[in-house]
């Protein structure tokens, strides 16, 4: 286990020094450390990596074309059968009722009426439903269930998503792929404006579900069709929070997007990142971000600013020490801590050249920030952030040219 300072909570490393009974990280300029800490024994049972589950949560309401859904789901199942024959696969459908088919071999479970508005009841039904077998054993049964689907009724999207997450929660690293083309208009998470009480509680429902999915190591991806209105501001938050994908697809691309979303690319679950800043007071010297699930290709950026009263002091320094602590569970449920300590150079815009600026990092940060603001409906603020980054790059380019 790492040695943690009792006051500032920074971890002791070979770069640390002790000043006034505190650990000061990264005191040697130009040096970088990257350490892993694994426990001598795990509190959890070992999990087979092939035990993860893919739950297809499919909209069969009156607004959805089931003919298209049947073809798409058959293609997705065939791909999973070929590439991951030992992967567990389950099916959940929703219209004015939610039907849990599981792997297609058991009697379906139907939730309707009051069963669509009881959060705890829906969760319990999803968790307790029979454990799906691998797709190599159940492919034919699943295809048979899919071919029997018929479109009808309203859209109980919220209860279906909840039941799907509950089923997937038994296997950290599992995925829920939500396919829909309309607004939820019945049950939990309804987005219809006719019910003021339900509408006011809708954001809270999706926030709670996203938080519960993250805690269970479940990733939710959302597929919706071009030209439809399914209120991505709320539903998209499920994917954004859990590390999934949000795609507005066409008939020609939906099968490919579902296949990409179902790829088993989970690296870790329960991830928490803590970034320590030096020279801060005891209660405000770190940033803690709960990331949850991490997949291959995930990029995370953090923006911070120097307090105005310290600007002069900071600009006199050549480097600034940082420490990043990552706590997470591996796919086999081992608890791991990774600690990265290093110095980063300090410079104002007049001392930065475009050649030394990492434009890729700036681009990723701006894209993530603008996407997050847009998902929340704050489009004008997203536009201002985009312009601010462009102005920064233009200023640095101008300063570089005038200094020649």
C-alpha positions in Angstrom: 0.0 0.0 0.0 1.2 3.6 -0.7 2.4 5.7 2.2 -0.1 8.5 2.5 0.4 11.9 4.2 -2.0 12.3 7.2 -2.5 16.0 6.4 -2.6 16.5 2.6 -3.3 12.8 1.6 -0.6 12.9 -1.1 1.4 9.7 -1.5 5.1 9.5 -0.6 7.4 8.8 -3.6 11.1 8.9 -4.4 10.5 12.5 -5.6 8.9 13.7 -2.3 10.4 15.8 0.4 9.1 16.7 3.8 8.4 20.3 4.6 6.6 21.4 7.8 5.3 17.8 8.4 3.7 17.7 4.9 4.6 15.7 1.8 5.6 17.9 -1.1 5.3 15.9 -4.3 7.7 16.1 -7.3 10.5 18.1 -5.8 13.1 17.0 -8.4 12.6 18.8 -11.7 12.3 16.7 -14.8 11.7 13.4 -13.0 8.6 11.2 -13.4 7.4 8.3 -11.4 4.6 5.8 -12.1 3.9 3.2 -9.4 1.3 0.5 -9.1 0.1 -0.9 -5.7 -1.7 -4.2 -5.5 -3.2 -5.7 -2.3 -1.8 -8.9 -1.0 -5.3 -10.4 -1.1 -8.6 -9.4 -2.6 -11.9 -9.0 -0.7 -13.9 -10.1 -3.8 -14.2 -13.4 -5.6 -12.3 -13.8 -8.8 -14.4 -13.1 -11.9 -14.0 -14.9 -15.2 -13.5 -12.3 -17.9 -15.9 -14.1 -20.2 -18.8 -13.6 -17.6 -19.6 -10.1 -18.8 -23.0 -9.5 -20.2 -24.4 -7.6 -23.1 -28.1 -6.6 -22.7 -29.9 -5.4 -25.8 -32.7 -3.0 -24.6 -34.9 -2.6 -27.7 -37.8 -0.1 -28.3 -40.8 -1.8 -30.0 -43.3 1.0 -29.4 -45.6 2.2 -32.1 -43.0 4.7 -33.4 -40.3 2.1 -34.0 -39.9 0.0 -37.1 -39.6 -3.6 -35.7 -38.8 -4.9 -39.2 -35.6 -2.8 -39.1 -34.9 -3.8 -35.5 -35.2 -7.5 -36.3 -32.6 -7.3 -39.0 -30.3 -5.2 -36.9 -30.4 -7.4 -33.9 -29.9 -10.5 -35.9 -26.8 -9.1 -37.4 -25.5 -8.0 -34.0 -26.1 -11.4 -32.5 -24.4 -13.2 -35.4 -21.4 -11.0 -35.0 -21.2 -11.7 -31.2 -21.6 -15.4 -31.9 -18.6 -15.3 -34.3 -16.3 -13.0 -32.3 -17.3 -13.7 -28.7 -19.1 -17.1 -28.5 -18.7 -17.2 -24.7 -20.2 -13.8 -24.1 -23.5 -13.8 -22.2 -26.3 -12.0 -24.1 -29.8 -10.9 -22.9 -32.8 -9.2 -24.5 -35.2 -6.7 -23.0 -37.9 -5.0 -25.0 -40.2 -2.1 -24.1 -43.4 -0.5 -25.4 -46.3 0.2 -23.0 -44.8 -2.7 -21.0 -41.3 -4.0 -20.4 -40.6 -7.7 -21.2 -37.4 -9.3 -19.9 -36.5 -12.3 -22.2 -33.0 -12.9 -20.8 -31.1 -15.3 -23.1 -34.4 -16.5 -24.6 -34.5 -19.9 -22.9 -36.7 -18.9 -19.9 -40.3 -17.7 -19.6 -40.4 -14.0 -20.3 -41.1 -11.6 -17.4 -43.5 -8.8 -18.1 -43.7 -5.5 -16.2 -46.8 -3.3 -16.7 -49.0 -0.7 -15.0 -47.8 0.0 -11.4 -44.7 -2.2 -12.1 -43.4 0.6 -14.3 -43.3 3.2 -11.6 -41.7 1.3 -8.7 -37.9 1.8 -8.9 -37.0 -0.9 -6.3 -39.4 -3.4 -7.7 -38.0 -3.1 -11.2 -34.4 -3.3 -10.0 -35.2 -6.5 -8.0 -36.9 -8.1 -11.0 -33.9 -7.4 -13.2 -31.4 -8.6 -10.7 -33.2 -11.8 -9.8 -34.0 -12.9 -13.4 -32.3 -16.1 -14.4 -28.6 -15.8 -15.3 -28.1 -15.7 -19.1 -26.0 -18.4 -20.7 -23.4 -17.7 -23.3 -24.5 -16.8 -26.8 -23.1 -20.0 -28.3 -25.8 -21.9 -26.4 -28.7 -19.5 -26.8 -28.3 -17.9 -30.3 -31.2 -19.7 -31.9 -33.5 -19.0 -29.0 -32.6 -15.3 -29.0 -33.2 -15.0 -32.8 -36.5 -16.8 -32.4 -37.6 -14.3 -29.7 -36.5 -11.3 -31.9 -38.4 -12.6 -34.9 -41.6 -12.7 -32.8 -41.4 -9.0 -31.9 -44.4 -6.8 -32.9 -44.5 -3.0 -32.5 -47.2 -1.5 -30.4 -48.1 0.9 -27.6 -46.3 3.7 -25.8 -42.6 4.0 -24.8 -41.6 2.8 -21.3 -37.9 3.6 -21.9 -37.0 4.4 -18.3 -38.2 1.2 -16.7 -36.6 -0.9 -19.4 -33.3 0.8 -19.0 -33.5 0.3 -15.2 -34.3 -3.4 -15.6 -31.5 -3.8 -18.1 -28.9 -2.2 -15.8 -30.1 -4.3 -12.9 -29.6 -7.5 -14.9 -26.1 -6.4 -16.1 -25.1 -5.3 -12.6 -24.3 -8.9 -11.6 -21.2 -8.8 -13.9 -19.0 -5.7 -13.6 -17.8 -4.6 -17.0 -21.1 -5.5 -18.7 -22.9 -3.4 -21.3 -26.4 -2.2 -21.9 -27.2 -1.1 -25.5 -30.4 1.0 -25.6 -32.0 1.3 -29.0 -34.9 3.8 -29.3 -36.4 6.5 -31.5 -38.9 8.2 -29.3 -39.4 10.0 -26.0 -40.3 8.0 -22.9 -44.0 8.7 -22.2 -44.9 6.1 -19.6 -43.5 4.9 -16.3 -40.4 6.1 -14.6 -38.4 8.7 -16.5 -41.3 9.9 -18.7 -40.5 13.0 -20.7 -44.0 14.0 -21.6 -44.8 17.6 -20.7 -48.4 16.7 -19.7 -47.3 15.3 -16.4 -45.6 18.1 -14.5 -44.6 16.0 -11.5 -43.1 13.2 -13.7 -41.3 15.7 -15.9 -39.7 17.5 -12.9 -38.4 14.1 -11.6 -37.1 12.9 -15.0 -33.6 14.3 -14.7 -33.3 12.9 -11.2 -34.3 9.5 -12.4 -31.7 9.3 -15.1 -29.0 10.7 -12.8 -29.8 8.1 -10.2 -29.8 5.3 -12.8 -26.5 6.5 -14.2 -24.9 6.6 -10.8 -26.2 3.1 -9.9 -24.8 1.8 -13.2 -21.4 3.3 -12.5 -21.4 1.8 -9.1 -22.2 -1.6 -10.6 -19.6 -1.3 -13.4 -22.2 -1.2 -16.1 -21.7 0.8 -19.4 -24.8 2.1 -21.2 -24.7 3.1 -24.9 -27.6 4.9 -26.6 -28.6 4.4 -30.2 -31.2 6.7 -31.7 -32.2 7.4 -35.2 -31.7 10.5 -37.3 -34.7 12.8 -37.4 -36.3 11.5 -34.2 -36.8 13.2 -30.8 -35.8 11.1 -27.8 -34.6 13.9 -25.5 -30.8 13.1 -25.7 -30.2 15.6 -23.0 -31.6 13.1 -20.4 -31.0 9.7 -22.1 -27.6 10.7 -23.4 -26.5 11.4 -19.8 -26.7 7.6 -19.1 -24.0 7.0 -21.7 -21.9 10.1 -20.9 -21.8 9.2 -17.2 -21.1 5.5 -17.6 -18.5 5.7 -20.3 -20.7 4.5 -23.2 -21.4 5.8 -26.7 -24.2 8.2 -27.9 -24.9 7.7 -31.5 -27.6 9.2 -33.8 -27.6 6.6 -36.5 -29.2 5.9 -39.9 -30.7 2.6 -41.1 -27.5 1.9 -42.9 -25.1 2.4 -40.0 -27.1 1.2 -36.9 -25.8 -2.4 -37.2 -22.2 -1.3 -37.3 -22.7 1.1 -34.4 -24.3 -1.6 -32.2 -21.4 -4.0 -33.0 -18.9 -1.3 -32.0 -20.8 -0.6 -28.7 -20.9 -4.3 -27.8 -17.1 -4.8 -28.2 -15.6 -6.1 -24.9 -13.2 -3.2 -24.4 -13.6 -2.5 -20.6 -10.2 -2.0 -18.9 -11.3 -1.2 -15.3 -14.4 -0.3 -13.2 -14.9 1.8 -10.1 -12.3 4.2 -11.2 -11.6 7.3 -9.1 -9.0 10.0 -10.1 -7.6 12.3 -7.5 -5.3 15.1 -8.7 -3.2 16.9 -6.0 -2.1 20.5 -6.4 0.8 21.9 -4.4 0.8 24.9 -2.1 -2.9 24.8 -1.4 -4.7 24.8 2.0 -5.7 21.6 3.6 -9.3 21.5 2.4 -8.9 22.7 -1.2 -5.7 21.2 -2.6 -7.1 18.3 -4.7 -9.7 17.5 -7.3 -11.5 14.2 -7.0 -13.4 12.9 -10.0 -15.4 9.7 -10.1 -14.9 8.2 -13.5 -16.5 4.8 -13.0 -15.9 2.6 -16.1 -12.9 3.0 -18.3 -12.7 1.6 -21.8 -9.9 1.5 -24.4 -9.4 4.9 -26.0 -10.9 6.9 -23.1 -9.4 10.4 -22.8 -9.9 12.5 -19.8 -8.8 16.2 -19.4 -8.9 18.5 -16.4 -8.9 22.3 -16.5 -7.8 24.5 -13.6 -6.7 28.0 -13.0 -4.2 29.8 -10.8 -5.6 32.1 -8.1 -5.0 35.7 -9.1 -3.0 36.4 -5.9 -0.6 33.6 -6.7 -0.1 34.4 -10.4 3.1 36.3 -9.9 4.7 33.6 -7.8 3.7 30.8 -10.2 5.1 32.6 -13.2 8.5 32.8 -11.5 8.7 29.0 -11.3 10.1 26.9 -14.1 8.1 23.8 -13.1 5.1 22.8 -11.0 4.7 19.4 -9.3 1.5 17.3 -9.6 0.4 14.0 -8.4 -2.4 11.8 -9.8 -3.8 8.9 -7.8 -6.0 6.4 -9.7 -8.0 3.9 -7.7 -9.8 1.1 -9.6 -10.8 -2.5 -10.0 -9.3 -4.6 -12.7 -11.5 -7.0 -14.8 -10.7 -9.8 -12.4 -11.9 -7.6 -9.5 -8.4 -6.8 -8.0 -8.3 -3.4 -6.3 -5.4 -1.4 -7.6 -3.9 2.0 -6.9 -1.7 3.8 -9.5 0.2 6.9 -8.5 1.8 9.2 -11.0 4.0 12.0 -9.8 5.8 14.5 -12.0 6.8 18.1 -12.7 5.2 20.1 -15.5 6.6 23.3 -17.1 5.2 26.7 -16.2 4.8 29.4 -18.9 2.6 32.2 -20.0 1.2 32.5 -23.5 4.0 34.7 -24.6 6.6 31.9 -23.9 4.6 29.2 -25.6 5.2 28.4 -29.3 2.7 26.5 -31.4 5.3 23.8 -31.9 5.5 23.1 -28.2 1.8 23.2 -27.6 -0.1 19.9 -27.5 -2.9 20.7 -29.8 -4.4 17.2 -29.5 -4.9 17.7 -25.7 -6.5 21.1 -26.2 -8.7 19.7 -29.0 -9.9 16.8 -26.9 -10.6 19.0 -23.9 -12.6 21.5 -25.9 -14.6 18.8 -27.7 -15.5 17.1 -24.4 -16.4 20.4 -22.7 -18.6 21.6 -25.6 -20.3 18.2 -26.0 -21.1 18.1 -22.3 -22.5 21.7 -22.4 -24.5 20.9 -25.5 -26.0 17.7 -23.9 -27.2 19.9 -21.0 -28.8 22.3 -23.5 -26.3 25.1 -22.9 -25.5 25.6 -26.6 -24.5 29.2 -26.4 -22.0 28.5 -23.6 -20.6 25.7 -25.6 -20.1 28.1 -28.5 -18.4 30.6 -26.2 -16.0 27.9 -25.0 -15.2 26.9 -28.6 -14.4 30.6 -29.5 -12.3 31.0 -26.3 -10.1 28.1 -27.3 -9.7 29.4 -30.9 -8.8 32.9 -29.5 -6.2 31.2 -27.2 -4.6 29.4 -30.1 -4.6 32.5 -32.2 -3.0 34.5 -29.4 -0.2 31.9 -29.0 0.4 31.9 -32.7 0.6 35.7 -32.8 3.0 35.8 -29.8 5.2 33.2 -31.5 5.4 35.2 -34.7 6.0 38.6 -33.0 8.8 37.1 -30.9 10.8 36.0 -33.9 
